[in-house]
Amino acid sequence: MNDALHLSGEVVASPLAIHGLTVSYDHRPVVHSVDFITPPGSMTAIVGPNGAGKSTLLKAALGITRRLTGDIRVFGEPYDGRSRRVAYVPQRSSVDWDFPATVIDVVTMGLFRDLRWWQLTRRHHRDKAMESLGRVGMEALARRQIGELSGGQQQRVFLARALTQEADLTILDEPFAGVDAATEKAIVEVLKTLRRQGKTLLCVHHDLATVRDYFDHLLLLNVHRIAAGPVSTTFTAQNLQETYGGRLGDVQLLRLLDEAPREPREC
């Protein structure tokens, strides 16, 4: 499987190319022999039922979870050589929110990999962090303790931390989980702005009703890769039924495949 894409006559390395990825827990594969190439400049959703291996796939690609087999390429090279071009927003539920840090401290952490071990953050680092907080509407809470924020506010802060890294590829694990409609809308707008700037976004996503409104590419996953490609051709009744094991009813499918755009739902 070649991870180079031909775009406008040019050969472009995929921001994230996954080849034959298998991850096993207790001798049981949770991701099995998955191939996937992320199109550059896309906003791609990874969709599937609970336990499908969506978060595991991302963590294995980033080296957080050990993979049994598979090759991962980031912009054509092993991840370690390209990690500076990648930002990661983890699941909010995986973060220790009791850690004693202010909002501005958390966002500034996104710049630590650009500092030597003996260097301290300076005024221009703080200014950059404040600029990122402004992009997500959180600059007024910069001195607040991170644990005092609502779930939606915490998610905005972690997105701001990713923004400080100015990454070419941003990976987000369930960025809309447990947030209110206003926060969801704000996050979507920031992600779409990044896409317009030529950045690549890859998100684990659960709300089937907003897939077509938010994303242009799609990976349907249930341990195995079920289908991948543009939303317009991949988000189909047959692929959804195969992904969810036939658990989606006909009425639900008709609603999902209806052409009418939808607003973010209240959470």
MIDOSE-1310 file (N, C-alpha, C; in nm, 2 decimals, decimal comma, always signed):
residues 267
mnda	+0,08/-0,12/+0,00/+0,00/+0,00/+0,00/+0,09/+0,12/+0,00; +0,08/+0,21/-0,10/+0,16/+0,33/-0,11/+0,09/+0,44/-0,04; +0,16/+0,52/+0,04/+0,10/+0,63/+0,12/+0,12/+0,76/+0,05; +0,15/+0,76/-0,08/+0,16/+0,88/-0,16/+0,03/+0,91/-0,24
lhls	-0,01/+1,03/-0,24/-0,13/+1,06/-0,31/-0,10/+1,16/-0,42; -0,17/+1,15/-0,53/-0,15/+1,23/-0,65/-0,26/+1,34/-0,65; -0,21/+1,46/-0,62/-0,31/+1,58/-0,62/-0,26/+1,68/-0,71; -0,35/+1,72/-0,81/-0,31/+1,83/-0,90/-0,18/+1,80/-0,97
gevv	-0,15/+1,67/-1,00/-0,03/+1,64/-1,07/+0,09/+1,63/-0,99; +0,08/+1,65/-0,85/+0,19/+1,64/-0,76/+0,17/+1,52/-0,68; +0,28/+1,46/-0,64/+0,28/+1,35/-0,55/+0,30/+1,40/-0,40; +0,20/+1,38/-0,32/+0,20/+1,43/-0,18/+0,20/+1,32/-0,08
aspl	+0,28/+1,32/+0,02/+0,28/+1,22/+0,12/+0,16/+1,24/+0,21; +0,09/+1,13/+0,25/-0,02/+1,14/+0,34/+0,02/+1,19/+0,48; -0,06/+1,28/+0,54/-0,02/+1,32/+0,68/-0,02/+1,21/+0,77; -0,10/+1,11/+0,75/-0,10/+0,99/+0,84/-0,14/+0,87/+0,75
aihg	-0,04/+0,78/+0,73/-0,07/+0,65/+0,66/-0,05/+0,53/+0,75; -0,15/+0,45/+0,76/-0,15/+0,33/+0,84/-0,16/+0,21/+0,76; -0,06/+0,12/+0,78/-0,05/+0,00/+0,70/-0,05/-0,13/+0,79; -0,15/-0,21/+0,77/-0,16/-0,34/+0,84/-0,16/-0,33/+0,99
ltvs	-0,23/-0,23/+1,05/-0,22/-0,21/+1,19/-0,31/-0,31/+1,27; -0,25/-0,38/+1,36/-0,32/-0,47/+1,45/-0,28/-0,44/+1,59; -0,37/-0,42/+1,68/-0,35/-0,40/+1,82/-0,43/-0,50/+1,90; -0,37/-0,57/+2,00/-0,44/-0,67/+2,07/-0,43/-0,65/+2,22
ydhr	-0,54/-0,67/+2,29/-0,55/-0,66/+2,44/-0,59/-0,80/+2,49; -0,51/-0,86/+2,58/-0,53/-0,99/+2,63/-0,56/-1,09/+2,52; -0,47/-1,09/+2,42/-0,48/-1,18/+2,31/-0,60/-1,17/+2,22; -0,67/-1,06/+2,24/-0,79/-1,03/+2,16/-0,77/-0,91/+2,07
pvvh	-0,77/-0,92/+1,94/-0,75/-0,80/+1,86/-0,86/-0,70/+1,87; -0,83/-0,58/+1,90/-0,93/-0,47/+1,90/-0,92/-0,38/+1,78; -0,80/-0,39/+1,71/-0,79/-0,33/+1,58/-0,72/-0,44/+1,50; -0,77/-0,47/+1,38/-0,71/-0,59/+1,31/-0,68/-0,55/+1,16
svdf	-0,55/-0,55/+1,13/-0,51/-0,54/+0,99/-0,57/-0,42/+0,92; -0,56/-0,30/+0,98/-0,63/-0,18/+0,92/-0,53/-0,11/+0,83; -0,57/-0,07/+0,71/-0,50/+0,02/+0,62/-0,58/+0,14/+0,61; -0,52/+0,26/+0,62/-0,59/+0,38/+0,60/-0,49/+0,49/+0,57
itpp	-0,53/+0,57/+0,46/-0,45/+0,69/+0,43/-0,53/+0,81/+0,45; -0,48/+0,90/+0,53/-0,55/+1,03/+0,56/-0,52/+1,13/+0,44; -0,63/+1,18/+0,38/-0,60/+1,28/+0,27/-0,55/+1,41/+0,33; -0,45/+1,47/+0,27/-0,40/+1,60/+0,32/-0,51/+1,71/+0,30
gsmt	-0,51/+1,80/+0,39/-0,61/+1,91/+0,39/-0,75/+1,87/+0,40; -0,77/+1,76/+0,47/-0,91/+1,70/+0,49/-0,95/+1,72/+0,63; -1,08/+1,70/+0,65/-1,13/+1,69/+0,79/-1,20/+1,55/+0,79; -1,14/+1,46/+0,85/-1,18/+1,32/+0,84/-1,23/+1,27/+0,98
aivg	-1,35/+1,20/+0,97/-1,41/+1,14/+1,09/-1,38/+0,99/+1,09; -1,35/+0,94/+1,21/-1,34/+0,79/+1,24/-1,46/+0,76/+1,31; -1,55/+0,67/+1,25/-1,68/+0,64/+1,30/-1,70/+0,49/+1,32; -1,76/+0,45/+1,43/-1,79/+0,31/+1,45/-1,86/+0,30/+1,59
pnga	-1,91/+0,18/+1,62/-1,97/+0,16/+1,75/-1,88/+0,16/+1,86; -1,93/+0,16/+1,98/-1,84/+0,15/+2,10/-1,76/+0,02/+2,09; -1,63/+0,02/+2,13/-1,55/-0,10/+2,12/-1,50/-0,13/+1,99; -1,52/-0,04/+1,89/-1,47/-0,07/+1,75/-1,32/-0,05/+1,73
gkst	-1,25/+0,02/+1,83/-1,11/+0,04/+1,82/-1,07/+0,17/+1,77; -1,16/+0,27/+1,77/-1,13/+0,40/+1,71/-1,02/+0,47/+1,79; -1,04/+0,49/+1,92/-0,94/+0,55/+2,00/-0,81/+0,47/+2,00; -0,82/+0,34/+2,01/-0,70/+0,26/+2,00/-0,62/+0,28/+1,88
llka	-0,69/+0,29/+1,77/-0,62/+0,32/+1,64/-0,53/+0,44/+1,64; -0,59/+0,55/+1,70/-0,52/+0,68/+1,71/-0,40/+0,66/+1,80; -0,42/+0,60/+1,92/-0,32/+0,59/+2,02/-0,20/+0,50/+1,97; -0,24/+0,40/+1,89/-0,13/+0,32/+1,83/-0,05/+0,39/+1,73
algi	-0,12/+0,47/+1,65/-0,05/+0,55/+1,55/+0,04/+0,65/+1,61; +0,01/+0,70/+1,73/+0,09/+0,80/+1,80/+0,20/+0,74/+1,89; +0,20/+0,61/+1,90/+0,29/+0,54/+1,98/+0,25/+0,54/+2,13; +0,13/+0,58/+2,16/+0,08/+0,57/+2,30/+0,05/+0,43/+2,34
trrl	-0,01/+0,36/+2,25/-0,05/+0,22/+2,27/+0,04/+0,13/+2,18; +0,09/+0,02/+2,24/+0,18/-0,07/+2,16/+0,10/-0,14/+2,05; +0,15/-0,14/+1,93/+0,09/-0,22/+1,82/+0,15/-0,35/+1,81; +0,07/-0,45/+1,77/+0,12/-0,59/+1,74/+0,19/-0,59/+1,61
tgdi	+0,13/-0,54/+1,51/+0,18/-0,53/+1,37/+0,15/-0,40/+1,31; +0,21/-0,36/+1,21/+0,17/-0,24/+1,13/+0,29/-0,14/+1,12; +0,27/-0,06/+1,02/+0,37/+0,05/+0,99/+0,29/+0,18/+0,98; +0,35/+0,28/+1,05/+0,28/+0,41/+1,06/+0,38/+0,51/+0,99
rvfg	+0,33/+0,59/+0,90/+0,40/+0,69/+0,84/+0,33/+0,83/+0,86; +0,41/+0,93/+0,90/+0,36/+1,06/+0,91/+0,43/+1,15/+0,81; +0,36/+1,20/+0,72/+0,42/+1,28/+0,61/+0,53/+1,20/+0,54; +0,51/+1,07/+0,53/+0,61/+0,99/+0,46/+0,72/+0,93/+0,54
epyd	+0,73/+0,97/+0,67/+0,84/+0,92/+0,75/+0,79/+0,86/+0,88; +0,87/+0,78/+0,95/+0,83/+0,73/+1,08/+0,78/+0,84/+1,17; +0,69/+0,81/+1,26/+0,63/+0,92/+1,35/+0,73/+0,99/+1,43; +0,83/+0,93/+1,48/+0,93/+0,99/+1,57/+1,00/+1,11/+1,49
grsr	+1,02/+1,09/+1,36/+1,09/+1,20/+1,29/+1,00/+1,31/+1,25; +0,87/+1,30/+1,27/+0,77/+1,40/+1,22/+0,68/+1,44/+1,33; +0,70/+1,40/+1,46/+0,61/+1,43/+1,57/+0,58/+1,58/+1,59; +0,68/+1,66/+1,55/+0,66/+1,81/+1,57/+0,55/+1,86/+1,48
rvay	+0,51/+1,79/+1,38/+0,41/+1,83/+1,29/+0,27/+1,78/+1,33; +0,26/+1,72/+1,44/+0,14/+1,65/+1,49/+0,10/+1,71/+1,62; -0,03/+1,74/+1,64/-0,09/+1,78/+1,77/-0,20/+1,68/+1,80; -0,21/+1,65/+1,93/-0,31/+1,55/+1,98/-0,39/+1,61/+2,09
vpqr	-0,53/+1,59/+2,07/-0,62/+1,63/+2,17/-0,69/+1,50/+2,22; -0,65/+1,46/+2,35/-0,71/+1,33/+2,40/-0,85/+1,34/+2,44; -0,91/+1,23/+2,47/-1,04/+1,23/+2,53/-1,04/+1,31/+2,66; -1,14/+1,39/+2,68/-1,15/+1,47/+2,81/-1,15/+1,38/+2,93
ssvd	-1,22/+1,27/+2,92/-1,23/+1,17/+3,03/-1,10/+1,11/+3,07; -1,00/+1,12/+2,99/-0,87/+1,06/+3,02/-0,77/+1,15/+3,09; -0,82/+1,28/+3,11/-0,73/+1,38/+3,17/-0,76/+1,39/+3,32; -0,65/+1,41/+3,40/-0,66/+1,44/+3,54/-0,69/+1,59/+3,56
wdfp	-0,81/+1,62/+3,58/-0,85/+1,76/+3,59/-0,82/+1,82/+3,73; -0,78/+1,74/+3,82/-0,74/+1,79/+3,95/-0,60/+1,84/+3,96; -0,53/+1,82/+3,85/-0,39/+1,87/+3,84/-0,39/+2,02/+3,86; -0,30/+2,07/+3,96/-0,31/+2,22/+3,99/-0,24/+2,30/+3,88
atvi	-0,32/+2,34/+3,78/-0,26/+2,42/+3,68/-0,37/+2,52/+3,63; -0,33/+2,64/+3,59/-0,42/+2,74/+3,53/-0,44/+2,71/+3,39; -0,54/+2,77/+3,33/-0,57/+2,76/+3,19/-0,45/+2,80/+3,10; -0,39/+2,91/+3,13/-0,28/+2,96/+3,06/-0,16/+2,86/+3,07
dvvt	-0,14/+2,80/+3,18/-0,03/+2,70/+3,20/-0,06/+2,58/+3,11; -0,18/+2,53/+3,10/-0,21/+2,42/+3,02/-0,19/+2,45/+2,87; -0,23/+2,56/+2,83/-0,21/+2,60/+2,69/-0,06/+2,61/+2,65; +0,01/+2,67/+2,74/+0,15/+2,70/+2,72/+0,23/+2,56/+2,71
mglf	+0,18/+2,46/+2,77/+0,24/+2,33/+2,77/+0,25/+2,28/+2,62; +0,17/+2,33/+2,54/+0,18/+2,29/+2,39/+0,31/+2,34/+2,33; +0,38/+2,43/+2,39/+0,50/+2,49/+2,34/+0,63/+2,42/+2,40; +0,61/+2,33/+2,49/+0,72/+2,28/+2,57/+0,82/+2,20/+2,47
rdlr	+0,77/+2,14/+2,37/+0,86/+2,06/+2,29/+0,95/+2,15/+2,20; +0,92/+2,28/+2,20/+1,00/+2,38/+2,13/+1,11/+2,44/+2,22; +1,11/+2,40/+2,35/+1,20/+2,46/+2,44/+1,31/+2,35/+2,48; +1,43/+2,40/+2,51/+1,53/+2,31/+2,57/+1,49/+2,29/+2,72
wwql	+1,55/+2,18/+2,77/+1,51/+2,14/+2,91/+1,54/+2,25/+3,01; +1,64/+2,33/+2,98/+1,68/+2,44/+3,08/+1,60/+2,57/+3,06; +1,53/+2,58/+2,95/+1,46/+2,70/+2,92/+1,33/+2,72/+2,99; +1,29/+2,84/+3,02/+1,16/+2,87/+3,08/+1,08/+2,94/+2,98
trrh	+0,95/+2,93/+2,99/+0,86/+3,01/+2,90/+0,88/+3,16/+2,92; +0,87/+3,23/+2,81/+0,89/+3,37/+2,81/+0,76/+3,45/+2,77; +0,77/+3,58/+2,77/+0,65/+3,66/+2,74/+0,59/+3,62/+2,60; +0,67/+3,60/+2,50/+0,62/+3,57/+2,37/+0,55/+3,43/+2,37
hrdk	+0,59/+3,34/+2,46/+0,52/+3,21/+2,47/+0,38/+3,23/+2,52; +0,37/+3,32/+2,63/+0,24/+3,35/+2,69/+0,15/+3,42/+2,59; +0,21/+3,51/+2,52/+0,13/+3,58/+2,42/+0,07/+3,49/+2,32; +0,15/+3,39/+2,27/+0,10/+3,29/+2,18/-0,01/+3,21/+2,24
ames	+0,01/+3,17/+2,36/-0,09/+3,09/+2,43/-0,22/+3,17/+2,44; -0,21/+3,30/+2,48/-0,33/+3,39/+2,49/-0,40/+3,40/+2,35; -0,32/+3,41/+2,25/-0,38/+3,42/+2,11/-0,46/+3,30/+2,08; -0,41/+3,18/+2,12/-0,48/+3,06/+2,09/-0,61/+3,05/+2,18
lgrv	-0,60/+3,10/+2,30/-0,72/+3,10/+2,38/-0,83/+3,19/+2,32; -0,78/+3,30/+2,27/-0,88/+3,39/+2,20/-0,95/+3,33/+2,09; -0,88/+3,24/+2,02/-0,94/+3,17/+1,90/-1,05/+3,08/+1,94; -1,05/+3,03/+2,07/-1,16/+2,94/+2,11/-1,25/+3,01/+2,22
gmea	-1,23/+3,15/+2,23/-1,32/+3,22/+2,32/-1,29/+3,20/+2,47; -1,17/+3,17/+2,51/-1,14/+3,14/+2,65/-1,04/+3,24/+2,71; -1,00/+3,34/+2,64/-0,90/+3,43/+2,70/-0,94/+3,49/+2,83; -1,06/+3,51/+2,86/-1,11/+3,57/+2,99/-1,09/+3,48/+3,11
larr	-1,07/+3,35/+3,08/-1,05/+3,26/+3,19/-0,91/+3,21/+3,20; -0,81/+3,28/+3,15/-0,68/+3,23/+3,14/-0,62/+3,20/+3,28; -0,66/+3,27/+3,38/-0,60/+3,25/+3,51/-0,68/+3,16/+3,60; -0,79/+3,11/+3,55/-0,87/+3,01/+3,62/-0,80/+2,88/+3,63
qige	-0,83/+2,81/+3,74/-0,78/+2,67/+3,76/-0,85/+2,58/+3,66; -0,78/+2,49/+3,59/-0,84/+2,41/+3,49/-0,95/+2,32/+3,54; -0,94/+2,28/+3,67/-1,04/+2,19/+3,73/-1,17/+2,26/+3,76; -1,17/+2,39/+3,76/-1,29/+2,47/+3,79/-1,38/+2,49/+3,67
lsgg	-1,33/+2,45/+3,55/-1,41/+2,48/+3,43/-1,51/+2,37/+3,40; -1,61/+2,41/+3,32/-1,71/+2,31/+3,27/-1,64/+2,22/+3,17; -1,71/+2,11/+3,13/-1,65/+2,02/+3,04/-1,63/+2,08/+2,90; -1,72/+2,16/+2,86/-1,70/+2,23/+2,73/-1,59/+2,33/+2,73
qqqr	-1,57/+2,40/+2,84/-1,46/+2,49/+2,86/-1,32/+2,42/+2,86; -1,32/+2,31/+2,93/-1,20/+2,23/+2,93/-1,16/+2,18/+2,79; -1,26/+2,14/+2,71/-1,23/+2,09/+2,58/-1,18/+2,21/+2,49; -1,23/+2,33/+2,51/-1,18/+2,44/+2,44/-1,03/+2,47/+2,47
vfla	-1,00/+2,45/+2,60/-0,86/+2,48/+2,64/-0,77/+2,38/+2,58; -0,81/+2,25/+2,57/-0,72/+2,15/+2,51/-0,70/+2,18/+2,36; -0,81/+2,23/+2,30/-0,80/+2,26/+2,16/-0,70/+2,38/+2,14; -0,71/+2,48/+2,23/-0,62/+2,59/+2,23/-0,47/+2,55/+2,25
ralt	-0,45/+2,45/+2,33/-0,31/+2,40/+2,35/-0,26/+2,34/+2,22; -0,35/+2,27/+2,15/-0,31/+2,21/+2,02/-0,28/+2,32/+1,92; -0,36/+2,43/+1,92/-0,34/+2,54/+1,83/-0,21/+2,61/+1,84; -0,15/+2,61/+1,97/-0,02/+2,67/+1,99/+0,09/+2,60/+1,92
qead	+0,06/+2,47/+1,89/+0,17/+2,39/+1,82/+0,18/+2,42/+1,67; +0,07/+2,48/+1,62/+0,07/+2,51/+1,47/+0,10/+2,39/+1,39; +0,04/+2,28/+1,43/+0,07/+2,15/+1,36/+0,00/+2,14/+1,23; +0,06/+2,06/+1,14/+0,00/+2,03/+1,01/-0,10/+1,92/+1,02
ltil	-0,09/+1,84/+1,12/-0,19/+1,73/+1,14/-0,24/+1,74/+1,29; -0,37/+1,76/+1,31/-0,43/+1,76/+1,44/-0,52/+1,64/+1,46; -0,49/+1,56/+1,56/-0,57/+1,44/+1,59/-0,65/+1,46/+1,71; -0,78/+1,44/+1,70/-0,87/+1,47/+1,82/-0,95/+1,35/+1,85
depf	-0,95/+1,31/+1,97/-1,03/+1,19/+2,02/-1,16/+1,23/+2,09; -1,27/+1,22/+2,01/-1,40/+1,26/+2,06/-1,41/+1,41/+2,11; -1,37/+1,50/+2,02/-1,37/+1,64/+2,07/-1,51/+1,70/+2,11; -1,62/+1,64/+2,07/-1,75/+1,69/+2,10/-1,82/+1,61/+2,21
agvd	-1,75/+1,52/+2,27/-1,82/+1,44/+2,37/-1,84/+1,52/+2,50; -1,97/+1,53/+2,54/-2,00/+1,59/+2,67/-1,99/+1,74/+2,67; -2,00/+1,81/+2,55/-1,99/+1,95/+2,54/-2,13/+2,01/+2,50; -2,15/+2,13/+2,53/-2,28/+2,20/+2,50/-2,28/+2,23/+2,35
aate	-2,39/+2,27/+2,30/-2,41/+2,30/+2,16/-2,32/+2,42/+2,11; -2,31/+2,52/+2,20/-2,23/+2,64/+2,17/-2,08/+2,60/+2,15; -2,03/+2,52/+2,25/-1,89/+2,48/+2,24/-1,87/+2,39/+2,11; -1,96/+2,30/+2,08/-1,95/+2,22/+1,96/-1,94/+2,31/+1,84
kaiv	-2,02/+2,40/+1,83/-2,02/+2,49/+1,71/-1,89/+2,57/+1,71; -1,84/+2,62/+1,82/-1,71/+2,69/+1,82/-1,60/+2,60/+1,78; -1,59/+2,48/+1,83/-1,49/+2,39/+1,79/-1,49/+2,36/+1,64; -1,61/+2,33/+1,59/-1,62/+2,30/+1,45/-1,57/+2,42/+1,36
evlk	-1,60/+2,54/+1,40/-1,56/+2,66/+1,32/-1,41/+2,67/+1,33; -1,34/+2,64/+1,44/-1,20/+2,65/+1,45/-1,14/+2,54/+1,36; -1,19/+2,42/+1,36/-1,14/+2,31/+1,28/-1,16/+2,34/+1,13; -1,27/+2,39/+1,09/-1,29/+2,42/+0,95/-1,20/+2,54/+0,91
tlrr	-1,17/+2,63/+1,00/-1,07/+2,73/+0,96/-0,93/+2,67/+0,94; -0,89/+2,58/+1,02/-0,76/+2,51/+1,00/-0,76/+2,43/+0,87; -0,87/+2,37/+0,84/-0,88/+2,30/+0,71/-0,86/+2,40/+0,59; -0,93/+2,51/+0,60/-0,91/+2,61/+0,49/-0,77/+2,66/+0,48
qgkt	-0,69/+2,65/+0,59/-0,55/+2,69/+0,59/-0,46/+2,58/+0,53; -0,52/+2,47/+0,50/-0,45/+2,36/+0,44/-0,41/+2,25/+0,54; -0,45/+2,27/+0,67/-0,42/+2,17/+0,77/-0,51/+2,05/+0,76; -0,46/+1,94/+0,82/-0,54/+1,81/+0,82/-0,59/+1,78/+0,96
llcv	-0,72/+1,74/+0,97/-0,78/+1,71/+1,09/-0,84/+1,57/+1,09; -0,81/+1,49/+1,19/-0,86/+1,36/+1,20/-0,92/+1,34/+1,34; -1,05/+1,31/+1,34/-1,13/+1,31/+1,46/-1,21/+1,18/+1,48; -1,20/+1,12/+1,60/-1,30/+1,02/+1,64/-1,43/+1,09/+1,67
hhdl	-1,54/+1,04/+1,61/-1,67/+1,11/+1,61/-1,78/+1,01/+1,64; -1,88/+1,04/+1,72/-1,99/+0,95/+1,75/-2,12/+0,99/+1,69; -2,14/+1,12/+1,67/-2,28/+1,16/+1,63/-2,29/+1,15/+1,48; -2,36/+1,04/+1,44/-2,38/+1,02/+1,30/-2,46/+1,13/+1,23
atvr	-2,54/+1,20/+1,31/-2,63/+1,30/+1,25/-2,55/+1,42/+1,20; -2,43/+1,44/+1,24/-2,35/+1,56/+1,20/-2,23/+1,52/+1,11; -2,22/+1,40/+1,08/-2,10/+1,36/+1,00/-2,09/+1,43/+0,87; -2,20/+1,44/+0,79/-2,20/+1,50/+0,66/-2,19/+1,65/+0,67
dyfd	-2,23/+1,71/+0,78/-2,22/+1,86/+0,80/-2,08/+1,90/+0,84; -2,01/+1,82/+0,91/-1,88/+1,86/+0,96/-1,76/+1,81/+0,88; -1,77/+1,69/+0,82/-1,65/+1,63/+0,76/-1,66/+1,61/+0,61; -1,54/+1,59/+0,55/-1,54/+1,57/+0,41/-1,49/+1,43/+0,37
hlll	-1,42/+1,36/+0,47/-1,38/+1,22/+0,45/-1,42/+1,14/+0,57; -1,41/+1,01/+0,56/-1,47/+0,92/+0,66/-1,40/+0,79/+0,66; -1,37/+0,74/+0,78/-1,32/+0,60/+0,80/-1,43/+0,53/+0,89; -1,49/+0,43/+0,83/-1,58/+0,35/+0,91/-1,51/+0,23/+0,96
lnvh	-1,51/+0,21/+1,09/-1,43/+0,11/+1,16/-1,51/+0,03/+1,26; -1,49/-0,10/+1,25/-1,54/-0,19/+1,36/-1,44/-0,31/+1,37; -1,33/-0,28/+1,44/-1,22/-0,37/+1,45/-1,14/-0,37/+1,32; -1,21/-0,41/+1,21/-1,16/-0,40/+1,08/-1,20/-0,27/+1,01
riaa	-1,13/-0,23/+0,91/-1,18/-0,12/+0,83/-1,30/-0,17/+0,75; -1,41/-0,10/+0,76/-1,53/-0,13/+0,68/-1,53/-0,06/+0,55; -1,50/+0,07/+0,55/-1,50/+0,15/+0,43/-1,43/+0,28/+0,46; -1,37/+0,35/+0,36/-1,31/+0,48/+0,38/-1,32/+0,55/+0,25
gpvs	-1,33/+0,68/+0,26/-1,33/+0,77/+0,14/-1,41/+0,89/+0,16; -1,44/+0,97/+0,06/-1,52/+1,09/+0,08/-1,66/+1,06/+0,14; -1,70/+1,15/+0,23/-1,83/+1,13/+0,29/-1,94/+1,11/+0,19; -1,94/+1,18/+0,08/-2,04/+1,18/-0,02/-2,06/+1,04/-0,08
ttft	-1,96/+0,96/-0,08/-1,97/+0,82/-0,14/-1,96/+0,71/-0,03; -1,91/+0,74/+0,09/-1,88/+0,64/+0,19/-1,99/+0,63/+0,29; -2,06/+0,74/+0,32/-2,16/+0,75/+0,42/-2,29/+0,70/+0,36; -2,30/+0,57/+0,35/-2,42/+0,50/+0,28/-2,49/+0,41/+0,38
aqnl	-2,61/+0,37/+0,34/-2,69/+0,28/+0,43/-2,62/+0,15/+0,44; -2,57/+0,10/+0,33/-2,50/-0,04/+0,33/-2,38/-0,03/+0,42; -2,29/+0,07/+0,41/-2,17/+0,08/+0,49/-2,20/+0,10/+0,63; -2,30/+0,18/+0,66/-2,34/+0,20/+0,80/-2,40/+0,07/+0,87
qety	-2,48/+0,00/+0,79/-2,53/-0,12/+0,85/-2,42/-0,22/+0,87; -2,33/-0,23/+0,78/-2,21/-0,32/+0,80/-2,13/-0,28/+0,92; -2,11/-0,15/+0,94/-2,03/-0,10/+1,05/-2,09/-0,13/+1,18; -2,22/-0,11/+1,19/-2,30/-0,12/+1,32/-2,37/-0,25/+1,33
ggrl	-2,33/-0,35/+1,25/-2,39/-0,48/+1,26/-2,54/-0,49/+1,25; -2,59/-0,41/+1,16/-2,74/-0,41/+1,14/-2,82/-0,35/+1,25; -2,76/-0,28/+1,34/-2,83/-0,23/+1,46/-2,90/-0,10/+1,43; -2,88/-0,04/+1,31/-2,95/+0,09/+1,28/-3,08/+0,06/+1,21
gdvq	-3,19/+0,12/+1,26/-3,32/+0,09/+1,20/-3,34/+0,17/+1,07; -3,44/+0,13/+0,99/-3,46/+0,20/+0,86/-3,49/+0,34/+0,88; -3,57/+0,38/+0,98/-3,61/+0,52/+1,00/-3,49/+0,60/+1,04; -3,40/+0,54/+1,12/-3,28/+0,62/+1,16/-3,19/+0,64/+1,04
llrl	-3,18/+0,54/+0,96/-3,10/+0,55/+0,84/-3,15/+0,66/+0,74; -3,28/+0,66/+0,73/-3,34/+0,76/+0,64/-3,31/+0,90/+0,69; -3,32/+0,92/+0,83/-3,29/+1,05/+0,88/-3,14/+1,09/+0,86; -3,05/+0,99/+0,88/-2,91/+1,02/+0,87/-2,87/+1,05/+0,72
ldea	-2,94/+0,99/+0,63/-2,91/+1,01/+0,49/-2,99/+1,12/+0,42; -3,08/+1,18/+0,50/-3,15/+1,30/+0,45/-3,06/+1,41/+0,42; -3,09/+1,48/+0,31/-3,00/+1,59/+0,26/-3,00/+1,71/+0,35; -3,10/+1,73/+0,43/-3,12/+1,86/+0,51/-3,00/+1,88/+0,61
prep	-2,94/+1,99/+0,61/-2,83/+2,02/+0,71/-2,89/+2,03/+0,85; -2,80/+2,00/+0,95/-2,85/+2,00/+1,09/-2,76/+2,09/+1,17; -2,83/+2,14/+1,28/-2,75/+2,22/+1,38/-2,70/+2,12/+1,48; -2,59/+2,16/+1,55/-2,54/+2,07/+1,66/-2,65/+2,05/+1,76
rec	-2,66/+1,93/+1,81/-2,76/+1,90/+1,91/-2,72/+1,94/+2,05; -2,82/+1,97/+2,14/-2,79/+2,00/+2,27/-2,73/+1,88/+2,34; -2,63/+1,89/+2,43/-2,57/+1,78/+2,50/-2,61/+1,78/+2,64
